[in-house]
Amino acid sequence: MTSGHFRGLVITMCGLLIPTVAASKQHFLQSKAAAMRSVAIQDVEARLSASFAATLRGERSGPLGLQLDKIEAAMWQTFQAVPKTSMGRLSPVASRHMIRNYFAATHGWIINGLEQHVMNTNVTDLHQSTILLDRVPQLVEDLLFAKRAGHGLSLTDVVAMAAALEQLIFDETLELLEVAYAFNMRQPSGLLNGKDLHDILDSYLLLFEQGSVANLTNPERHHYIKRRRLGQDTNWHDVRMYVQDTVKNVEYMQKDVRNPFAPLVYSFDQVAHISEYLIHGYGRVQDAECRGMAQALAELDPEGSGRIPLHIFYSQPYTADYQFKETAYYLQQVGAMDEGGGVPSVRIANYVQGPSNCMAHSSYYSVCCLVACDGLMRDLEGSIRAPQVLPE
């Protein structure tokens, strides 16, 4: 399918993306109780305080400053477009929109509590996001105070929030990196050569992808799954190529500070730095699988209506790349079932965004198919740069 045809499909799908109120995701996702990762609340509050203090003082130096600048640049067009209060600040709904769009577009992350309406029964304000409620109580109180006072949030506030959430999410994955070291019989205090580095990063991403169902105590089972993925899953080859490319990119960025005559070895801090890059881009890599699935679904919709008759959806041969087995009840709950017109059909856009197509789940976020409509919305926001515009 050509890029032009795919963009046409996206436009059709976006027109049919119905914000249906869905049942709780707990019916479809694995229990999150096993995925609770402990981070000392003192560390969280200290990091959060540093992030907010730096932005409020206008101090944007060092790695934190670079990250804040990057986030602000990514949010700037959306900030121009969303409605604001009489004081020029953001309402809770606008703040939620900016935070959700930033993580979805930049990382492919869906923060629990900030999902698309189709996946979330209760549309939340930013302060209700699960990760905030569990780990940053003081920040929640500050946001509630701002909301009660009717002040809203500034762009600086939302940027600092995104930076804090980003770091909290990465901190949660550090335990997985330590497990990856243990599964490959290496100590975090030691140095890794290139082969050991790639073995550990492969294990790390596999554990990350497994999310809440990952077994963190059985190395034999882990290596069996890793070998099976390598032999049978073509998408896993793409992930491994992504790991190799990321390592090369990080090495190139550090070429001016490395000793070219010393052996290339990696400390735990350096591996953690690489793993942070991997997690930040993982959602975009995995979205290639979603695009392939969307194209396969589009081939079942020759009229380009964005819908597939239910009997065709279920009648794929065993040789097809994708088998669609979700029940009619599930399709109804995620808003993917269209029962109008007498012939039940499946809305492609709503199905692709459904929780059954998420690749990884943690306590606080999921890696799901990116929302194709978001790209079109960002194009509009960048062109209009206002909450509303007169038709031309």
KOLBAMAR-992530 format. One line per field, with one value per residue (C-alpha): residue number from 1; x, y, z. Coordinates in nm, 4 decimals. Layout:
BEGIN
k c(NUM,...)
xx c(X,...)
yy c(Y,...)
zz c(Z,...)
This chain:
BEGIN
k c(1,2,3,4,5,6,7,8,9,10,11,12,13,14,15,16,17,18,19,20,21,22,23,24,25,26,27,28,29,30,31,32,33,34,35,36,37,38,39,40,41,42,43,44,45,46,47,48,49,50,51,52,53,54,55,56,57,58,59,60,61,62,63,64,65,66,67,68,69,70,71,72,73,74,75,76,77,78,79,80,81,82,83,84,85,86,87,88,89,90,91,92,93,94,95,96,97,98,99,100,101,102,103,104,105,106,107,108,109,110,111,112,113,114,115,116,117,118,119,120,121,122,123,124,125,126,127,128,129,130,131,132,133,134,135,136,137,138,139,140,141,142,143,144,145,146,147,148,149,150,151,152,153,154,155,156,157,158,159,160,161,162,163,164,165,166,167,168,169,170,171,172,173,174,175,176,177,178,179,180,181,182,183,184,185,186,187,188,189,190,191,192,193,194,195,196,197,198,199,200,201,202,203,204,205,206,207,208,209,210,211,212,213,214,215,216,217,218,219,220,221,222,223,224,225,226,227,228,229,230,231,232,233,234,235,236,237,238,239,240,241,242,243,244,245,246,247,248,249,250,251,252,253,254,255,256,257,258,259,260,261,262,263,264,265,266,267,268,269,270,271,272,273,274,275,276,277,278,279,280,281,282,283,284,285,286,287,288,289,290,291,292,293,294,295,296,297,298,299,300,301,302,303,304,305,306,307,308,309,310,311,312,313,314,315,316,317,318,319,320,321,322,323,324,325,326,327,328,329,330,331,332,333,334,335,336,337,338,339,340,341,342,343,344,345,346,347,348,349,350,351,352,353,354,355,356,357,358,359,360,361,362,363,364,365,366,367,368,369,370,371,372,373,374,375,376,377,378,379,380,381,382,383,384,385,386,387,388,389,390,391,392)
xx c(0.0000,0.1451,0.1950,-0.0770,-0.3236,-0.2261,-0.2809,-0.6207,-0.6974,-0.5910,-0.8264,-1.1149,-1.0361,-1.0137,-1.3560,-1.4899,-1.2992,-1.5940,-1.5236,-1.7442,-1.7601,-1.5961,-1.5946,-1.3041,-0.9778,-0.9435,-1.1584,-0.8996,-0.5579,-0.3587,-0.3718,-0.1399,-0.0816,0.2204,0.3809,0.4087,0.7657,0.8790,1.0483,1.1219,0.8793,1.1629,1.3519,1.0416,0.9709,1.3346,1.3426,1.0073,1.1180,1.4328,1.2323,0.9837,1.2432,1.4554,1.1646,1.0198,1.3600,1.4232,1.7368,1.7708,2.1262,2.2653,2.0749,1.7543,1.7515,1.8002,1.5159,1.2830,1.3643,1.2967,0.9598,0.8559,0.9454,0.7369,0.4385,0.4596,0.2252,-0.0373,-0.0101,-0.0845,-0.3910,-0.5673,-0.8172,-0.6971,-0.8497,-0.8923,-0.5507,-0.3904,-0.3469,-0.4494,-0.7637,-0.7369,-0.8802,-0.6288,-0.3412,-0.4533,-0.4670,-0.1133,0.0375,-0.1376,-0.0400,0.3222,0.3742,0.1752,0.3535,0.7042,0.7265,0.4163,0.3282,-0.0297,-0.0259,-0.2799,-0.5608,-0.4877,-0.5986,-0.8145,-1.1801,-1.2560,-1.0316,-1.1296,-1.4714,-1.3923,-1.2145,-0.9610,-0.7959,-0.4186,-0.3963,-0.5973,-0.3395,-0.2518,0.1213,0.0639,-0.1782,0.0577,0.3914,0.3610,0.1063,0.2389,0.2123,-0.1473,-0.2260,-0.0662,-0.2663,-0.5886,-0.5200,-0.4601,-0.7814,-0.9880,-0.8507,-0.9379,-0.5829,-0.5088,-0.1551,0.1064,0.3089,0.6024,0.3965,0.2906,0.6469,0.7777,0.5004,0.5928,0.9605,0.8760,0.6462,0.9068,1.1706,0.9340,0.8485,1.2124,1.2953,1.0339,1.2196,1.5573,1.4529,1.4068,1.7617,1.8932,1.6966,1.8398,2.1900,2.1073,1.9485,2.2684,2.4895,2.6460,2.6870,2.5874,2.9199,3.1140,3.1936,3.0360,3.1881,2.9841,2.8358,2.7295,2.5795,2.3557,2.2549,2.1462,1.9650,1.7790,1.6710,1.5767,1.3481,1.1909,1.1074,0.9780,0.7609,0.6161,0.5169,0.3060,0.3265,0.7083,0.8604,1.1451,1.2704,1.3086,1.6120,1.5670,1.2157,1.3364,1.6117,1.3727,1.1333,1.4202,1.5429,1.1897,1.1328,1.4584,1.3661,0.9993,0.9165,1.0243,0.9207,1.1777,1.4478,1.3327,1.3571,1.7111,1.8102,1.6676,1.8879,2.1971,2.1216,2.0584,2.3885,2.5747,2.4012,2.4878,2.8479,2.8707,2.7343,3.0029,3.2933,3.4518,3.4670,3.5759,3.9375,3.9767,4.2649,4.0826,3.8687,3.5003,3.3329,3.0153,2.9359,2.5879,2.5292,2.6203,2.3915,2.1112,2.1680,2.1350,1.8268,1.6634,1.7034,1.5606,1.2474,1.1864,1.1707,1.0284,0.6679,0.7503,0.9385,0.6536,0.4031,0.5332,0.3488,0.0318,0.0641,0.1034,-0.2096,-0.4017,-0.2990,-0.4086,-0.7445,-0.7747,-0.7347,-1.0533,-1.2293,-1.2112,-1.4699,-1.2538,-1.5370,-1.3234,-1.5434,-1.5195,-1.8233,-1.7948,-1.8093,-1.5135,-1.3206,-1.3468,-1.2934,-0.9203,-0.7356,-0.4733,-0.2074,-0.2941,-0.0426,-0.3073,-0.5813,-0.8583,-1.0127,-1.1573,-1.5141,-1.8120,-1.8547,-1.4994,-1.5532,-1.8666,-1.6898,-1.4044,-1.6381,-1.5177,-1.8536,-2.0909,-2.4313,-2.6138,-2.7388,-2.8416,-2.4971,-2.2560,-1.9175,-1.5871,-1.4564,-1.0912,-0.9721,-1.1398,-1.0197,-0.6558,-0.6655,-0.8162,-0.6278,-0.5810,-0.3291,-0.1118,0.2374,0.3496,0.1773,0.3269,0.1678,0.1541,0.1568,0.1108,0.2815,-0.0055,-0.0692,-0.0178,-0.3278,-0.3016,-0.5468,-0.3048,-0.0677,-0.3462,-0.4481,-0.0920,-0.0767,-0.3956,-0.2679,0.0557,-0.1276,-0.4025,-0.2230,-0.5483,-0.8431,-1.0725,-1.0587,-1.3149,-1.3782,-1.2143)
yy c(0.0000,0.3363,0.6145,0.8186,0.5343,0.4782,0.8457,0.8224,0.5224,0.7212,1.0061,0.7635,0.5853,0.9121,1.0107,0.6892,0.6891,0.6883,0.8018,0.5296,0.4854,0.1494,-0.0953,-0.1035,-0.2285,-0.4638,-0.7104,-0.7213,-0.6487,-0.8629,-0.7768,-0.4908,-0.5999,-0.8106,-0.5157,-0.2716,-0.1377,0.0279,0.3663,0.5532,0.8424,1.0615,1.0077,1.0856,1.4054,1.5157,1.4632,1.6334,1.9304,1.9679,1.9619,2.2237,2.4422,2.4510,2.5536,2.8075,2.9745,2.9646,2.7546,2.5377,2.4157,2.0645,1.7486,1.8531,2.1882,2.0235,1.7844,2.0643,2.2621,1.9550,1.8918,2.2558,2.2590,1.9447,2.1005,2.4528,2.4177,2.2373,2.5022,2.7705,2.5830,2.4764,2.7078,2.8950,3.0677,3.4445,3.4485,3.2736,2.9464,2.5909,2.4249,2.0700,1.9286,2.1194,2.0122,1.6515,1.6803,1.8214,1.5619,1.2706,1.3882,1.4468,1.0940,0.9285,1.1182,1.1208,0.7767,0.5793,0.5626,0.5679,0.6895,0.4997,0.7402,0.9566,0.7169,0.8010,0.8236,0.5034,0.3085,0.4855,0.4948,0.7896,1.0730,1.2052,1.5349,1.5370,1.5100,1.1852,0.9929,0.6677,0.7300,1.0685,0.9392,0.6605,0.8370,1.2115,1.3092,1.6632,1.7338,1.6107,1.8511,2.1397,2.0597,2.0295,2.3655,2.5294,2.3776,2.4865,2.8390,2.8492,2.9416,2.6574,2.5581,2.7448,2.5900,2.5812,2.3787,2.1252,2.0911,2.0259,1.7732,1.5863,1.5811,1.4418,1.1741,1.0789,1.0256,0.8369,0.5967,0.5367,0.4862,0.2124,0.0230,0.0288,-0.2743,-0.4594,-0.3670,-0.5098,-0.8310,-0.8455,-0.8295,-1.1138,-1.3291,-1.2975,-1.3687,-1.0236,-0.7820,-0.4147,-0.3263,-0.4830,-0.3680,-0.5212,-0.5942,-0.5483,-0.8996,-0.8893,-0.5450,-0.6661,-0.9793,-0.7690,-0.5084,-0.7846,-0.9283,-0.5840,-0.5086,-0.8542,-0.8018,-0.4538,-0.5894,-0.8598,-0.5907,-0.7017,-1.0724,-1.0788,-1.3453,-1.1725,-1.4806,-1.7551,-1.7055,-2.0425,-1.9528,-1.6110,-1.7512,-2.0091,-1.7297,-1.5242,-1.8135,-1.8851,-1.5205,-1.5116,-1.8202,-1.7496,-1.3797,-1.1567,-0.8499,-0.9439,-0.9145,-0.5560,-0.4889,-0.6279,-0.4121,-0.1154,-0.2063,-0.2263,0.1060,0.2776,0.1540,0.2821,0.6203,0.6603,0.5580,0.8169,1.0906,1.0053,0.9696,1.2983,1.1977,0.8361,0.7244,0.5803,0.3571,0.1989,-0.1152,-0.0399,-0.1416,-0.0258,0.0538,0.0128,0.3882,0.3833,0.0863,0.2652,0.5679,0.3498,0.1759,0.5150,0.5894,0.2463,0.2944,0.6437,0.5171,0.1695,0.2672,0.4084,0.0919,-0.1333,0.0848,-0.0620,-0.3797,-0.1763,-0.0147,-0.3564,-0.4763,-0.1638,-0.2231,-0.5876,-0.4738,-0.2131,-0.4876,-0.6425,-0.3110,-0.2625,0.0183,0.2263,0.2783,0.2176,-0.0797,-0.4559,-0.6877,-0.8982,-1.2316,-1.1259,-1.0064,-1.3567,-1.5566,-1.5076,-1.8220,-1.9819,-1.8649,-1.4964,-1.2796,-1.1695,-1.3698,-1.1711,-1.3671,-1.1031,-1.1746,-0.9685,-0.8629,-0.7259,-0.5393,-0.3803,-0.2757,-0.0963,0.0742,-0.1281,-0.2859,-0.1028,-0.2697,-0.0125,-0.0911,-0.4461,-0.6047,-0.5957,-0.4579,-0.3711,-0.0134,-0.0454,0.2610,0.1630,-0.1966,-0.0955,0.1322,-0.1401,-0.2714,-0.6165,-0.4564,-0.3036,-0.4555,-0.3843,-0.2970,-0.1699,-0.0404,0.3102,0.3056,0.0894,0.0783,0.0680,0.1410,0.5088,0.7060,0.7807,1.0685,1.2425,1.3166,1.4858,1.6819,1.8019,1.9151,2.1155,2.2617,2.3635,2.5309,2.7072,2.7795,2.8923,2.7254,2.8147,2.9628,3.0921,2.8664,2.9789)
zz c(0.0000,-0.0960,0.1584,-0.0108,0.0168,0.3793,0.4597,0.2942,0.5130,0.8201,0.7310,0.6805,1.0070,1.1995,1.0765,1.2230,1.5514,1.7895,2.1496,2.2916,2.6670,2.7311,3.0159,3.2574,3.1062,3.3990,3.2035,2.9264,3.0743,3.3113,3.6787,3.7616,4.1185,4.0221,3.8458,4.1348,4.1302,4.4498,4.4290,4.7515,4.7798,4.9071,4.5812,4.3787,4.5689,4.5463,4.1702,4.1289,4.3406,4.1319,3.8099,3.9254,4.0941,3.7788,3.5595,3.8001,3.8439,3.4726,3.5256,3.2194,3.2296,3.2141,3.1117,3.2918,3.1145,2.7766,2.8470,2.9562,2.6410,2.4280,2.5919,2.5609,2.1910,2.1380,2.3175,2.1785,1.8817,2.0854,2.3563,2.0987,1.9770,2.2972,2.4720,2.7793,3.0783,3.1018,3.2712,2.9737,3.1600,3.0788,3.2057,3.3490,3.0243,2.8102,3.0372,3.0078,2.6286,2.6116,2.8443,2.6737,2.3264,2.4266,2.5554,2.2776,1.9986,2.1455,2.3056,2.2150,2.5858,2.7128,3.0738,3.2827,3.3616,3.0571,2.7847,2.4865,2.5900,2.4011,2.6397,2.9598,3.1234,3.3509,3.1702,3.4181,3.4838,3.4895,3.8687,3.8618,3.6579,3.8372,3.8483,4.0110,4.2710,4.3718,4.3715,4.3873,4.6529,4.6986,4.3285,4.3297,4.6109,4.4205,4.1086,4.3051,4.4691,4.1315,3.9990,4.3000,4.2761,3.9078,3.8141,3.5755,3.4742,3.2744,2.9932,3.2339,3.4823,3.2190,3.0849,3.4361,3.4889,3.1712,3.2698,3.6125,3.4688,3.2105,3.4772,3.7066,3.4278,3.3481,3.7163,3.7248,3.4529,3.6318,3.8350,3.5055,3.4060,3.7320,3.6683,3.3140,3.4656,3.7054,3.4337,3.2288,3.5346,3.5460,3.8355,3.8117,3.9719,3.6833,3.3286,3.0176,2.6803,2.3621,2.3559,2.7207,2.6651,2.3820,2.5735,2.8708,2.6595,2.4743,2.8093,2.9362,2.6419,2.6580,3.0264,2.9482,2.6680,2.8943,3.1424,3.4369,3.3459,3.3343,3.5584,3.7424,3.9289,3.6651,3.4368,3.2637,3.1539,3.0415,2.8194,2.6729,2.5713,2.4322,2.2168,2.0946,2.0045,1.8134,1.6128,1.5432,1.5774,1.2892,1.4896,1.7545,1.4889,1.4304,1.8037,1.8159,1.5201,1.7086,2.0070,1.7876,1.6172,1.9500,2.0950,1.7876,1.8105,2.1780,2.1118,1.8352,2.0622,2.3186,2.0755,2.1859,2.5529,2.5086,2.5015,2.1484,2.2631,2.5584,2.5248,2.4736,2.7993,2.9716,3.3333,3.4807,3.4567,3.0886,3.0240,3.2101,2.9860,2.6756,2.8144,2.8681,2.4971,2.4156,2.6255,2.4901,2.1326,2.1850,2.1168,1.7747,1.6800,1.7864,1.6033,1.2774,1.3758,1.4308,1.0901,0.9318,1.1072,1.0000,0.6395,0.6618,0.7955,0.5207,0.2607,0.4043,0.3401,-0.0385,-0.0299,0.2043,0.4516,0.7601,0.8539,0.7995,0.8108,1.1237,0.9374,0.7184,1.0253,1.1736,0.8532,0.7927,0.6740,0.8939,0.6497,0.7042,0.8901,1.1392,1.3081,1.4752,1.7627,1.9963,2.1013,1.9911,2.3548,2.3634,2.0369,2.1806,2.4995,2.3197,2.0743,1.7756,1.6926,1.4579,1.4644,1.2526,0.9040,0.9903,0.9283,1.2249,1.1295,1.2961,1.3049,1.2058,1.3996,1.7268,1.6974,1.6386,1.9452,2.1629,2.4687,2.3142,2.0764,2.3496,2.3486,2.7045,3.0308,3.3537,3.6695,3.5297,3.1521,2.8446,2.5067,2.2610,1.8965,1.8274,1.7405,1.3684,1.4105,1.6476,1.3611,1.1665,1.4765,1.5312,1.1684,1.2233,1.5502,1.3835,1.0960,1.2939,1.6249,1.7841,1.9591,1.6681,1.3205,1.0740,0.7712,0.4492)
